[in-house]
């Protein structure tokens, strides 16, 4: 898959699996991110809405990292 120079690849995959699209971005030296960062940002955005303490963001980040590491 050829991607145009300067393309930013964003893939909504929540597992450690590297998709063909992400692989192509890596091979072509393009910037990319996967669904994990999106999931983390969504979770962190909910902290103030749910009235949770600010340190909940750190706990969420650690929990999501453990989940990702075990899959």
Predicted model as a PDB file, atoms N, CA, C, CB and O in Angstrom, pLDDT in the B-factor column:
MODEL        1                                                                  
ATOM      1  N   UNK A   1       0.851  -1.165   0.000  1.00 84.00           N  
ATOM      2  CA  UNK A   1       0.000   0.000   0.000  1.00 84.00           C  
ATOM      3  C   UNK A   1       0.899   1.230   0.000  1.00 84.00           C  
ATOM      4  CB  UNK A   1      -0.969  -0.003   1.220  1.00 84.00           C  
ATOM      5  O   UNK A   1       1.740   1.395   0.883  1.00 84.00           O  
ATOM      6  N   UNK A   2       0.716   2.084  -0.989  1.00 90.00           N  
ATOM      7  CA  UNK A   2       1.502   3.315  -1.051  1.00 90.00           C  
ATOM      8  C   UNK A   2       0.687   4.459  -0.471  1.00 90.00           C  
ATOM      9  CB  UNK A   2       1.932   3.631  -2.509  1.00 90.00           C  
ATOM     10  O   UNK A   2      -0.449   4.704  -0.879  1.00 90.00           O  
ATOM     11  N   UNK A   3       1.284   5.150   0.483  1.00 90.00           N  
ATOM     12  CA  UNK A   3       0.649   6.310   1.093  1.00 90.00           C  
ATOM     13  C   UNK A   3       1.434   7.555   0.710  1.00 90.00           C  
ATOM     14  CB  UNK A   3       0.566   6.159   2.638  1.00 90.00           C  
ATOM     15  O   UNK A   3       2.653   7.503   0.547  1.00 90.00           O  
ATOM     16  N   UNK A   4       0.748   8.650   0.571  1.00 92.00           N  
ATOM     17  CA  UNK A   4       1.409   9.886   0.165  1.00 92.00           C  
ATOM     18  C   UNK A   4       2.328  10.405   1.267  1.00 92.00           C  
ATOM     19  CB  UNK A   4       0.372  10.949  -0.199  1.00 92.00           C  
ATOM     20  O   UNK A   4       2.008  10.285   2.450  1.00 92.00           O  
ATOM     21  N   UNK A   5       3.469  10.981   0.886  1.00 93.00           N  
ATOM     22  CA  UNK A   5       4.360  11.567   1.886  1.00 93.00           C  
ATOM     23  C   UNK A   5       3.600  12.598   2.735  1.00 93.00           C  
ATOM     24  CB  UNK A   5       5.587  12.227   1.201  1.00 93.00           C  
ATOM     25  O   UNK A   5       2.768  13.348   2.226  1.00 93.00           O  
ATOM     26  N   UNK A   6       3.900  12.615   4.020  1.00 94.00           N  
ATOM     27  CA  UNK A   6       3.238  13.561   4.916  1.00 94.00           C  
ATOM     28  C   UNK A   6       1.903  13.076   5.456  1.00 94.00           C  
ATOM     29  CB  UNK A   6       3.033  14.849   4.210  1.00 94.00           C  
ATOM     30  O   UNK A   6       1.273  13.759   6.264  1.00 94.00           O  
ATOM     31  N   UNK A   7       1.465  11.893   5.011  1.00 94.00           N  
ATOM     32  CA  UNK A   7       0.199  11.342   5.492  1.00 94.00           C  
ATOM     33  C   UNK A   7       0.335  10.947   6.962  1.00 94.00           C  
ATOM     34  CB  UNK A   7      -0.232  10.121   4.635  1.00 94.00           C  
ATOM     35  O   UNK A   7       1.352  10.386   7.366  1.00 94.00           O  
ATOM     36  N   UNK A   8      -0.682  11.239   7.750  1.00 94.00           N  
ATOM     37  CA  UNK A   8      -0.734  10.788   9.140  1.00 94.00           C  
ATOM     38  C   UNK A   8      -1.748   9.663   9.191  1.00 94.00           C  
ATOM     39  CB  UNK A   8      -1.112  11.960  10.135  1.00 94.00           C  
ATOM     40  O   UNK A   8      -2.908   9.855   8.826  1.00 94.00           O  
ATOM     41  N   UNK A   9      -1.328   8.500   9.638  1.00 93.00           N  
ATOM     42  CA  UNK A   9      -2.198   7.319   9.663  1.00 93.00           C  
ATOM     43  C   UNK A   9      -2.766   7.141  11.059  1.00 93.00           C  
ATOM     44  CB  UNK A   9      -1.426   6.046   9.223  1.00 93.00           C  
ATOM     45  O   UNK A   9      -2.033   7.108  12.047  1.00 93.00           O  
ATOM     46  N   UNK A  10      -4.077   7.027  11.121  1.00 89.00           N  
ATOM     47  CA  UNK A  10      -4.772   6.823  12.392  1.00 89.00           C  
ATOM     48  C   UNK A  10      -5.636   5.594  12.245  1.00 89.00           C  
ATOM     49  CB  UNK A  10      -5.628   8.071  12.797  1.00 89.00           C  
ATOM     50  O   UNK A  10      -6.553   5.572  11.424  1.00 89.00           O  
ATOM     51  N   UNK A  11      -5.353   4.564  13.035  1.00 88.00           N  
ATOM     52  CA  UNK A  11      -6.054   3.294  12.908  1.00 88.00           C  
ATOM     53  C   UNK A  11      -6.735   2.961  14.235  1.00 88.00           C  
ATOM     54  CB  UNK A  11      -5.077   2.161  12.486  1.00 88.00           C  
ATOM     55  O   UNK A  11      -6.084   2.957  15.280  1.00 88.00           O  
ATOM     56  N   UNK A  12      -8.021   2.687  14.201  1.00 83.00           N  
ATOM     57  CA  UNK A  12      -8.796   2.401  15.414  1.00 83.00           C  
ATOM     58  C   UNK A  12      -8.712   0.930  15.797  1.00 83.00           C  
ATOM     59  CB  UNK A  12     -10.256   2.801  15.217  1.00 83.00           C  
ATOM     60  O   UNK A  12      -9.728   0.235  15.802  1.00 83.00           O  
ATOM     61  N   UNK A  13      -7.532   0.456  16.114  1.00 81.00           N  
ATOM     62  CA  UNK A  13      -7.347  -0.922  16.536  1.00 81.00           C  
ATOM     63  C   UNK A  13      -6.913  -0.900  17.990  1.00 81.00           C  
ATOM     64  CB  UNK A  13      -6.302  -1.667  15.638  1.00 81.00           C  
ATOM     65  O   UNK A  13      -5.923  -0.255  18.337  1.00 81.00           O  
ATOM     66  N   UNK A  14      -7.650  -1.602  18.843  1.00 75.00           N  
ATOM     67  CA  UNK A  14      -7.375  -1.574  20.279  1.00 75.00           C  
ATOM     68  C   UNK A  14      -6.530  -2.735  20.766  1.00 75.00           C  
ATOM     69  CB  UNK A  14      -8.656  -1.561  21.032  1.00 75.00           C  
ATOM     70  O   UNK A  14      -6.393  -2.921  21.975  1.00 75.00           O  
ATOM     71  N   UNK A  15      -5.968  -3.509  19.881  1.00 72.00           N  
ATOM     72  CA  UNK A  15      -5.121  -4.627  20.290  1.00 72.00           C  
ATOM     73  C   UNK A  15      -3.682  -4.332  19.876  1.00 72.00           C  
ATOM     74  CB  UNK A  15      -5.617  -5.969  19.663  1.00 72.00           C  
ATOM     75  O   UNK A  15      -3.408  -3.364  19.167  1.00 72.00           O  
ATOM     76  N   UNK A  16      -2.788  -5.173  20.325  1.00 70.00           N  
ATOM     77  CA  UNK A  16      -1.381  -4.993  19.977  1.00 70.00           C  
ATOM     78  C   UNK A  16      -1.093  -5.416  18.533  1.00 70.00           C  
ATOM     79  CB  UNK A  16      -0.500  -5.788  20.936  1.00 70.00           C  
ATOM     80  O   UNK A  16       0.040  -5.300  18.065  1.00 70.00           O  
ATOM     81  N   UNK A  17      -2.099  -5.896  17.841  1.00 78.00           N  
ATOM     82  CA  UNK A  17      -1.961  -6.327  16.449  1.00 78.00           C  
ATOM     83  C   UNK A  17      -1.574  -5.148  15.557  1.00 78.00           C  
ATOM     84  CB  UNK A  17      -3.273  -6.966  15.948  1.00 78.00           C  
ATOM     85  O   UNK A  17      -2.173  -4.077  15.648  1.00 78.00           O  
ATOM     86  N   UNK A  18      -0.588  -5.341  14.708  1.00 85.00           N  
ATOM     87  CA  UNK A  18      -0.191  -4.313  13.747  1.00 85.00           C  
ATOM     88  C   UNK A  18      -0.924  -4.561  12.440  1.00 85.00           C  
ATOM     89  CB  UNK A  18       1.353  -4.307  13.527  1.00 85.00           C  
ATOM     90  O   UNK A  18      -0.703  -5.578  11.783  1.00 85.00           O  
ATOM     91  N   UNK A  19      -1.785  -3.647  12.067  1.00 89.00           N  
ATOM     92  CA  UNK A  19      -2.557  -3.805  10.840  1.00 89.00           C  
ATOM     93  C   UNK A  19      -1.679  -3.524   9.620  1.00 89.00           C  
ATOM     94  CB  UNK A  19      -3.784  -2.871  10.848  1.00 89.00           C  
ATOM     95  O   UNK A  19      -0.581  -2.980   9.742  1.00 89.00           O  
ATOM     96  N   UNK A  20      -2.171  -3.896   8.463  1.00 90.00           N  
ATOM     97  CA  UNK A  20      -1.466  -3.618   7.215  1.00 90.00           C  
ATOM     98  C   UNK A  20      -1.271  -2.130   6.995  1.00 90.00           C  
ATOM     99  CB  UNK A  20      -2.217  -4.213   6.045  1.00 90.00           C  
ATOM    100  O   UNK A  20      -0.251  -1.704   6.454  1.00 90.00           O  
ATOM    101  N   UNK A  21      -2.242  -1.348   7.412  1.00 89.00           N  
ATOM    102  CA  UNK A  21      -2.156   0.100   7.239  1.00 89.00           C  
ATOM    103  C   UNK A  21      -1.043   0.684   8.111  1.00 89.00           C  
ATOM    104  CB  UNK A  21      -3.504   0.764   7.579  1.00 89.00           C  
ATOM    105  O   UNK A  21      -0.249   1.504   7.650  1.00 89.00           O  
ATOM    106  N   UNK A  22      -0.993   0.256   9.368  1.00 90.00           N  
ATOM    107  CA  UNK A  22       0.067   0.727  10.267  1.00 90.00           C  
ATOM    108  C   UNK A  22       1.425   0.231   9.775  1.00 90.00           C  
ATOM    109  CB  UNK A  22      -0.189   0.248  11.721  1.00 90.00           C  
ATOM    110  O   UNK A  22       2.405   0.975   9.809  1.00 90.00           O  
ATOM    111  N   UNK A  23       1.488  -1.010   9.322  1.00 92.00           N  
ATOM    112  CA  UNK A  23       2.736  -1.553   8.800  1.00 92.00           C  
ATOM    113  C   UNK A  23       3.230  -0.723   7.617  1.00 92.00           C  
ATOM    114  CB  UNK A  23       2.551  -3.020   8.383  1.00 92.00           C  
ATOM    115  O   UNK A  23       4.419  -0.420   7.520  1.00 92.00           O  
ATOM    116  N   UNK A  24       2.319  -0.359   6.723  1.00 93.00           N  
ATOM    117  CA  UNK A  24       2.691   0.471   5.573  1.00 93.00           C  
ATOM    118  C   UNK A  24       3.213   1.833   6.029  1.00 93.00           C  
ATOM    119  CB  UNK A  24       1.487   0.655   4.629  1.00 93.00           C  
ATOM    120  O   UNK A  24       4.184   2.349   5.476  1.00 93.00           O  
ATOM    121  N   UNK A  25       2.568   2.407   7.031  1.00 94.00           N  
ATOM    122  CA  UNK A  25       3.017   3.705   7.552  1.00 94.00           C  
ATOM    123  C   UNK A  25       4.431   3.591   8.115  1.00 94.00           C  
ATOM    124  CB  UNK A  25       2.047   4.222   8.643  1.00 94.00           C  
ATOM    125  O   UNK A  25       5.273   4.454   7.866  1.00 94.00           O  
ATOM    126  N   UNK A  26       4.690   2.530   8.871  1.00 94.00           N  
ATOM    127  CA  UNK A  26       6.017   2.320   9.453  1.00 94.00           C  
ATOM    128  C   UNK A  26       7.059   2.162   8.356  1.00 94.00           C  
ATOM    129  CB  UNK A  26       6.019   1.084  10.371  1.00 94.00           C  
ATOM    130  O   UNK A  26       8.116   2.792   8.394  1.00 94.00           O  
ATOM    131  N   UNK A  27       6.755   1.318   7.382  1.00 95.00           N  
ATOM    132  CA  UNK A  27       7.694   1.050   6.285  1.00 95.00           C  
ATOM    133  C   UNK A  27       8.009   2.308   5.487  1.00 95.00           C  
ATOM    134  CB  UNK A  27       7.127  -0.017   5.355  1.00 95.00           C  
ATOM    135  O   UNK A  27       9.111   2.455   4.959  1.00 95.00           O  
ATOM    136  N   UNK A  28       7.033   3.220   5.400  1.00 96.00           N  
ATOM    137  CA  UNK A  28       7.220   4.435   4.622  1.00 96.00           C  
ATOM    138  C   UNK A  28       7.665   5.623   5.483  1.00 96.00           C  
ATOM    139  CB  UNK A  28       5.937   4.779   3.901  1.00 96.00           C  
ATOM    140  O   UNK A  28       7.761   6.749   4.994  1.00 96.00           O  
ATOM    141  N   UNK A  29       7.934   5.364   6.760  1.00 96.00           N  
ATOM    142  CA  UNK A  29       8.431   6.406   7.642  1.00 96.00           C  
ATOM    143  C   UNK A  29       7.412   7.480   7.974  1.00 96.00           C  
ATOM    144  CB  UNK A  29       9.616   7.037   7.033  1.00 96.00           C  
ATOM    145  O   UNK A  29       7.771   8.629   8.232  1.00 96.00           O  
ATOM    146  N   UNK A  30       6.134   7.103   7.968  1.00 96.00           N  
ATOM    147  CA  UNK A  30       5.072   8.067   8.246  1.00 96.00           C  
ATOM    148  C   UNK A  30       4.679   8.041   9.718  1.00 96.00           C  
ATOM    149  CB  UNK A  30       3.852   7.781   7.370  1.00 96.00           C  
ATOM    150  O   UNK A  30       4.853   7.034  10.404  1.00 96.00           O  
ATOM    151  N   UNK A  31       4.152   9.151  10.185  1.00 94.00           N  
ATOM    152  CA  UNK A  31       3.637   9.199  11.546  1.00 94.00           C  
ATOM    153  C   UNK A  31       2.322   8.443  11.606  1.00 94.00           C  
ATOM    154  CB  UNK A  31       3.454  10.661  12.024  1.00 94.00           C  
ATOM    155  O   UNK A  31       1.554   8.429  10.644  1.00 94.00           O  
ATOM    156  N   UNK A  32       2.076   7.818  12.745  1.00 91.00           N  
ATOM    157  CA  UNK A  32       0.842   7.049  12.903  1.00 91.00           C  
ATOM    158  C   UNK A  32       0.485   6.941  14.378  1.00 91.00           C  
ATOM    159  CB  UNK A  32       0.984   5.644  12.277  1.00 91.00           C  
ATOM    160  O   UNK A  32       1.321   7.178  15.250  1.00 91.00           O  
ATOM    161  N   UNK A  33      -0.741   6.587  14.640  1.00 87.00           N  
ATOM    162  CA  UNK A  33      -1.161   6.200  15.987  1.00 87.00           C  
ATOM    163  C   UNK A  33      -2.281   5.190  15.843  1.00 87.00           C  
ATOM    164  CB  UNK A  33      -1.620   7.441  16.835  1.00 87.00           C  
ATOM    165  O   UNK A  33      -2.937   5.093  14.806  1.00 87.00           O  
ATOM    166  N   UNK A  34      -2.478   4.437  16.926  1.00 82.00           N  
ATOM    167  CA  UNK A  34      -3.503   3.407  16.886  1.00 82.00           C  
ATOM    168  C   UNK A  34      -4.637   3.756  17.843  1.00 82.00           C  
ATOM    169  CB  UNK A  34      -2.905   2.036  17.235  1.00 82.00           C  
ATOM    170  O   UNK A  34      -4.627   4.820  18.462  1.00 82.00           O  
ATOM    171  N   UNK A  35      -5.585   2.887  17.959  1.00 83.00           N  
ATOM    172  CA  UNK A  35      -6.767   3.142  18.765  1.00 83.00           C  
ATOM    173  C   UNK A  35      -6.524   3.214  20.254  1.00 83.00           C  
ATOM    174  CB  UNK A  35      -7.757   2.109  18.503  1.00 83.00           C  
ATOM    175  O   UNK A  35      -7.369   3.720  20.992  1.00 83.00           O  
ATOM    176  N   UNK A  36      -5.363   2.709  20.724  1.00 83.00           N  
ATOM    177  CA  UNK A  36      -5.101   2.749  22.154  1.00 83.00           C  
ATOM    178  C   UNK A  36      -4.999   4.167  22.680  1.00 83.00           C  
ATOM    179  CB  UNK A  36      -3.837   2.000  22.466  1.00 83.00           C  
ATOM    180  O   UNK A  36      -5.537   4.479  23.743  1.00 83.00           O  
ATOM    181  N   UNK A  37      -4.318   5.020  21.948  1.00 81.00           N  
ATOM    182  CA  UNK A  37      -4.211   6.412  22.387  1.00 81.00           C  
ATOM    183  C   UNK A  37      -5.595   7.066  22.407  1.00 81.00           C  
ATOM    184  CB  UNK A  37      -3.251   7.205  21.462  1.00 81.00           C  
ATOM    185  O   UNK A  37      -5.912   7.833  23.317  1.00 81.00           O  
ATOM    186  N   UNK A  38      -6.398   6.765  21.420  1.00 85.00           N  
ATOM    187  CA  UNK A  38      -7.769   7.290  21.356  1.00 85.00           C  
ATOM    188  C   UNK A  38      -8.576   6.802  22.559  1.00 85.00           C  
ATOM    189  CB  UNK A  38      -8.461   6.861  20.032  1.00 85.00           C  
ATOM    190  O   UNK A  38      -9.279   7.584  23.199  1.00 85.00           O  
ATOM    191  N   UNK A  39      -8.474   5.522  22.859  1.00 85.00           N  
ATOM    192  CA  UNK A  39      -9.187   4.943  23.998  1.00 85.00           C  
ATOM    193  C   UNK A  39      -8.748   5.600  25.303  1.00 85.00           C  
ATOM    194  CB  UNK A  39      -8.953   3.427  24.063  1.00 85.00           C  
ATOM    195  O   UNK A  39      -9.578   5.919  26.154  1.00 85.00           O  
ATOM    196  N   UNK A  40      -7.450   5.798  25.455  1.00 87.00           N  
ATOM    197  CA  UNK A  40      -6.923   6.438  26.658  1.00 87.00           C  
ATOM    198  C   UNK A  40      -7.446   7.866  26.793  1.00 87.00           C  
ATOM    199  CB  UNK A  40      -5.390   6.439  26.635  1.00 87.00           C  
ATOM    200  O   UNK A  40      -7.883   8.263  27.873  1.00 87.00           O  
ATOM    201  N   UNK A  41      -7.406   8.627  25.725  1.00 88.00           N  
ATOM    202  CA  UNK A  41      -7.884  10.007  25.783  1.00 88.00           C  
ATOM    203  C   UNK A  41      -9.375  10.077  26.096  1.00 88.00           C  
ATOM    204  CB  UNK A  41      -7.600  10.717  24.466  1.00 88.00           C  
ATOM    205  O   UNK A  41      -9.812  10.972  26.820  1.00 88.00           O  
ATOM    206  N   UNK A  42     -10.155   9.148  25.563  1.00 89.00           N  
ATOM    207  CA  UNK A  42     -11.581   9.097  25.895  1.00 89.00           C  
ATOM    208  C   UNK A  42     -11.774   8.821  27.381  1.00 89.00           C  
ATOM    209  CB  UNK A  42     -12.295   8.020  25.055  1.00 89.00           C  
ATOM    210  O   UNK A  42     -12.586   9.473  28.038  1.00 89.00           O  
ATOM    211  N   UNK A  43     -11.032   7.859  27.905  1.00 88.00           N  
ATOM    212  CA  UNK A  43     -11.158   7.501  29.318  1.00 88.00           C  
ATOM    213  C   UNK A  43     -10.757   8.678  30.205  1.00 88.00           C  
ATOM    214  CB  UNK A  43     -10.292   6.266  29.643  1.00 88.00           C  
ATOM    215  O   UNK A  43     -11.442   8.981  31.182  1.00 88.00           O  
ATOM    216  N   UNK A  44      -9.651   9.341  29.868  1.00 91.00           N  
ATOM    217  CA  UNK A  44      -9.210  10.481  30.662  1.00 91.00           C  
ATOM    218  C   UNK A  44     -10.216  11.631  30.609  1.00 91.00           C  
ATOM    219  CB  UNK A  44      -7.848  10.959  30.177  1.00 91.00           C  
ATOM    220  O   UNK A  44     -10.391  12.347  31.596  1.00 91.00           O  
ATOM    221  N   UNK A  45     -10.870  11.810  29.477  1.00 93.00           N  
ATOM    222  CA  UNK A  45     -11.861  12.886  29.351  1.00 93.00           C  
ATOM    223  C   UNK A  45     -13.077  12.637  30.235  1.00 93.00           C  
ATOM    224  CB  UNK A  45     -12.301  13.032  27.895  1.00 93.00           C  
ATOM    225  O   UNK A  45     -13.777  13.577  30.611  1.00 93.00           O  
ATOM    226  N   UNK A  46     -13.327  11.385  30.564  1.00 92.00           N  
ATOM    227  CA  UNK A  46     -14.475  11.054  31.407  1.00 92.00           C  
ATOM    228  C   UNK A  46     -14.223  11.323  32.890  1.00 92.00           C  
ATOM    229  CB  UNK A  46     -14.846   9.604  31.215  1.00 92.00           C  
ATOM    230  O   UNK A  46     -15.175  11.452  33.659  1.00 92.00           O  
ATOM    231  N   UNK A  47     -12.968  11.409  33.299  1.00 93.00           N  
ATOM    232  CA  UNK A  47     -12.633  11.585  34.711  1.00 93.00           C  
ATOM    233  C   UNK A  47     -13.354  12.786  35.326  1.00 93.00           C  
ATOM    234  CB  UNK A  47     -11.127  11.748  34.873  1.00 93.00           C  
ATOM    235  O   UNK A  47     -14.041  12.615  36.333  1.00 93.00           O  
ATOM    236  N   UNK A  48     -13.229  13.998  34.766  1.00 93.00           N  
ATOM    237  CA  UNK A  48     -13.925  15.130  35.387  1.00 93.00           C  
ATOM    238  C   UNK A  48     -15.448  15.032  35.245  1.00 93.00           C  
ATOM    239  CB  UNK A  48     -13.439  16.435  34.774  1.00 93.00           C  
ATOM    240  O   UNK A  48     -16.183  15.489  36.120  1.00 93.00           O  
ATOM    241  N   UNK A  49     -15.916  14.444  34.156  1.00 94.00           N  
ATOM    242  CA  UNK A  49     -17.363  14.321  33.948  1.00 94.00           C  
ATOM    243  C   UNK A  49     -18.002  13.402  34.984  1.00 94.00           C  
ATOM    244  CB  UNK A  49     -17.653  13.797  32.539  1.00 94.00           C  
ATOM    245  O   UNK A  49     -19.160  13.582  35.361  1.00 94.00           O  
ATOM    246  N   UNK A  50     -17.237  12.420  35.437  1.00 94.00           N  
ATOM    247  CA  UNK A  50     -17.739  11.476  36.437  1.00 94.00           C  
ATOM    248  C   UNK A  50     -17.423  11.925  37.866  1.00 94.00           C  
ATOM    249  CB  UNK A  50     -17.147  10.094  36.191  1.00 94.00           C  
ATOM    250  O   UNK A  50     -17.778  11.245  38.828  1.00 94.00           O  
ATOM    251  N   UNK A  51     -16.755  13.075  37.996  1.00 95.00           N  
ATOM    252  CA  UNK A  51     -16.420  13.582  39.315  1.00 95.00           C  
ATOM    253  C   UNK A  51     -15.340  12.781  40.016  1.00 95.00           C  
ATOM    254  CB  UNK A  51     -17.637  13.610  40.162  1.00 95.00           C  
ATOM    255  O   UNK A  51     -15.262  12.783  41.244  1.00 95.00           O  
ATOM    256  N   UNK A  52     -14.504  12.093  39.242  1.00 93.00           N  
ATOM    257  CA  UNK A  52     -13.428  11.281  39.816  1.00 93.00           C  
ATOM    258  C   UNK A  52     -12.217  12.154  40.128  1.00 93.00           C  
ATOM    259  CB  UNK A  52     -13.033  10.139  38.852  1.00 93.00           C  
ATOM    260  O   UNK A  52     -12.029  13.196  39.499  1.00 93.00           O  
ATOM    261  N   UNK A  53     -11.398  11.745  41.086  1.00 94.00           N  
ATOM    262  CA  UNK A  53     -10.193  12.514  41.399  1.00 94.00           C  
ATOM    263  C   UNK A  53      -9.210  12.489  40.225  1.00 94.00           C  
ATOM    264  CB  UNK A  53      -9.519  11.961  42.670  1.00 94.00           C  
ATOM    265  O   UNK A  53      -9.194  11.543  39.436  1.00 94.00           O  
ATOM    266  N   UNK A  54      -8.408  13.518  40.123  1.00 91.00           N  
ATOM    267  CA  UNK A  54      -7.461  13.661  39.005  1.00 91.00           C  
ATOM    268  C   UNK A  54      -6.505  12.476  38.890  1.00 91.00           C  
ATOM    269  CB  UNK A  54      -6.658  14.942  39.166  1.00 91.00           C  
ATOM    270  O   UNK A  54      -6.113  12.107  37.784  1.00 91.00           O  
ATOM    271  N   UNK A  55      -6.125  11.873  40.025  1.00 91.00           N  
ATOM    272  CA  UNK A  55      -5.197  10.732  39.967  1.00 91.00           C  
ATOM    273  C   UNK A  55      -5.814   9.525  39.265  1.00 91.00           C  
ATOM    274  CB  UNK A  55      -4.762  10.337  41.377  1.00 91.00           C  
ATOM    275  O   UNK A  55      -5.104   8.572  38.943  1.00 91.00           O  
ATOM    276  N   UNK A  56      -7.112   9.550  39.025  1.00 92.00           N  
ATOM    277  CA  UNK A  56      -7.762   8.460  38.290  1.00 92.00           C  
ATOM    278  C   UNK A  56      -7.194   8.336  36.882  1.00 92.00           C  
ATOM    279  CB  UNK A  56      -9.280   8.685  38.226  1.00 92.00           C  
ATOM    280  O   UNK A  56      -7.182   7.244  36.315  1.00 92.00           O  
ATOM    281  N   UNK A  57      -6.721   9.447  36.310  1.00 91.00           N  
ATOM    282  CA  UNK A  57      -6.135   9.399  34.962  1.00 91.00           C  
ATOM    283  C   UNK A  57      -4.905   8.496  34.952  1.00 91.00           C  
ATOM    284  CB  UNK A  57      -5.757  10.823  34.476  1.00 91.00           C  
ATOM    285  O   UNK A  57      -4.712   7.710  34.025  1.00 91.00           O  
ATOM    286  N   UNK A  58      -4.079   8.612  35.981  1.00 92.00           N  
ATOM    287  CA  UNK A  58      -2.883   7.772  36.075  1.00 92.00           C  
ATOM    288  C   UNK A  58      -3.275   6.311  36.245  1.00 92.00           C  
ATOM    289  CB  UNK A  58      -1.988   8.224  37.247  1.00 92.00           C  
ATOM    290  O   UNK A  58      -2.681   5.425  35.629  1.00 92.00           O  
ATOM    291  N   UNK A  59      -4.264   6.067  37.073  1.00 92.00           N  
ATOM    292  CA  UNK A  59      -4.731   4.697  37.285  1.00 92.00           C  
ATOM    293  C   UNK A  59      -5.296   4.115  35.990  1.00 92.00           C  
ATOM    294  CB  UNK A  59      -5.797   4.655  38.398  1.00 92.00           C  
ATOM    295  O   UNK A  59      -5.051   2.950  35.677  1.00 92.00           O  
ATOM    296  N   UNK A  60      -6.040   4.908  35.245  1.00 89.00           N  
ATOM    297  CA  UNK A  60      -6.574   4.456  33.955  1.00 89.00           C  
ATOM    298  C   UNK A  60      -5.443   4.113  32.992  1.00 89.00           C  
ATOM    299  CB  UNK A  60      -7.485   5.534  33.340  1.00 89.00           C  
ATOM    300  O   UNK A  60      -5.476   3.080  32.322  1.00 89.00           O  
ATOM    301  N   UNK A  61      -4.457   4.979  32.930  1.00 88.00           N  
ATOM    302  CA  UNK A  61      -3.328   4.758  32.015  1.00 88.00           C  
ATOM    303  C   UNK A  61      -2.621   3.440  32.359  1.00 88.00           C  
ATOM    304  CB  UNK A  61      -2.323   5.948  32.086  1.00 88.00           C  
ATOM    305  O   UNK A  61      -2.310   2.654  31.464  1.00 88.00           O  
ATOM    306  N   UNK A  62      -2.370   3.200  33.637  1.00 91.00           N  
ATOM    307  CA  UNK A  62      -1.710   1.957  34.057  1.00 91.00           C  
ATOM    308  C   UNK A  62      -2.587   0.738  33.764  1.00 91.00           C  
ATOM    309  CB  UNK A  62      -1.372   2.012  35.559  1.00 91.00           C  
ATOM    310  O   UNK A  62      -2.090  -0.290  33.303  1.00 91.00           O  
ATOM    311  N   UNK A  63      -3.875   0.850  34.028  1.00 89.00           N  
ATOM    312  CA  UNK A  63      -4.794  -0.270  33.775  1.00 89.00           C  
ATOM    313  C   UNK A  63      -4.850  -0.609  32.294  1.00 89.00           C  
ATOM    314  CB  UNK A  63      -6.203   0.063  34.288  1.00 89.00           C  
ATOM    315  O   UNK A  63      -4.781  -1.779  31.918  1.00 89.00           O  
ATOM    316  N   UNK A  64      -4.976   0.413  31.451  1.00 85.00           N  
ATOM    317  CA  UNK A  64      -5.031   0.160  30.011  1.00 85.00           C  
ATOM    318  C   UNK A  64      -3.715  -0.426  29.504  1.00 85.00           C  
ATOM    319  CB  UNK A  64      -5.358   1.453  29.253  1.00 85.00           C  
ATOM    320  O   UNK A  64      -3.721  -1.276  28.614  1.00 85.00           O  
ATOM    321  N   UNK A  65      -2.594   0.018  30.057  1.00 84.00           N  
ATOM    322  CA  UNK A  65      -1.309  -0.539  29.633  1.00 84.00           C  
ATOM    323  C   UNK A  65      -1.199  -2.013  30.015  1.00 84.00           C  
ATOM    324  CB  UNK A  65      -0.150   0.254  30.254  1.00 84.00           C  
ATOM    325  O   UNK A  65      -0.691  -2.822  29.239  1.00 84.00           O  
ATOM    326  N   UNK A  66      -1.674  -2.362  31.210  1.00 88.00           N  
ATOM    327  CA  UNK A  66      -1.663  -3.778  31.623  1.00 88.00           C  
ATOM    328  C   UNK A  66      -2.530  -4.626  30.694  1.00 88.00           C  
ATOM    329  CB  UNK A  66      -2.158  -3.921  33.081  1.00 88.00           C  
ATOM    330  O   UNK A  66      -2.155  -5.736  30.316  1.00 88.00           O  
ATOM    331  N   UNK A  67      -3.693  -4.087  30.334  1.00 84.00           N  
ATOM    332  CA  UNK A  67      -4.592  -4.807  29.418  1.00 84.00           C  
ATOM    333  C   UNK A  67      -3.895  -5.021  28.081  1.00 84.00           C  
ATOM    334  CB  UNK A  67      -5.926  -4.026  29.216  1.00 84.00           C  
ATOM    335  O   UNK A  67      -3.914  -6.124  27.534  1.00 84.00           O  
ATOM    336  N   UNK A  68      -3.285  -3.974  27.560  1.00 80.00           N  
ATOM    337  CA  UNK A  68      -2.624  -4.079  26.262  1.00 80.00           C  
ATOM    338  C   UNK A  68      -1.457  -5.067  26.322  1.00 80.00           C  
ATOM    339  CB  UNK A  68      -2.130  -2.700  25.801  1.00 80.00           C  
ATOM    340  O   UNK A  68      -1.268  -5.860  25.400  1.00 80.00           O  
ATOM    341  N   UNK A  69      -0.680  -5.020  27.397  1.00 82.00           N  
ATOM    342  CA  UNK A  69       0.475  -5.917  27.539  1.00 82.00           C  
ATOM    343  C   UNK A  69       0.075  -7.383  27.621  1.00 82.00           C  
ATOM    344  CB  UNK A  69       1.268  -5.545  28.772  1.00 82.00           C  
ATOM    345  O   UNK A  69       0.840  -8.262  27.224  1.00 82.00           O  
ATOM    346  N   UNK A  70      -1.127  -7.649  28.136  1.00 83.00           N  
ATOM    347  CA  UNK A  70      -1.591  -9.031  28.309  1.00 83.00           C  
ATOM    348  C   UNK A  70      -2.377  -9.567  27.131  1.00 83.00           C  
ATOM    349  CB  UNK A  70      -2.432  -9.129  29.533  1.00 83.00           C  
ATOM    350  O   UNK A  70      -2.846 -10.704  27.175  1.00 83.00           O  
ATOM    351  N   UNK A  71      -2.533  -8.785  26.083  1.00 69.00           N  
ATOM    352  CA  UNK A  71      -3.291  -9.243  24.905  1.00 69.00           C  
ATOM    353  C   UNK A  71      -2.404  -9.437  23.719  1.00 69.00           C  
ATOM    354  CB  UNK A  71      -4.386  -8.266  24.555  1.00 69.00           C  
ATOM    355  O   UNK A  71      -2.878  -9.819  22.649  1.00 69.00           O  
TER     356      UNK A  71                                                      
ENDMDL                                                                          
END                                                                             
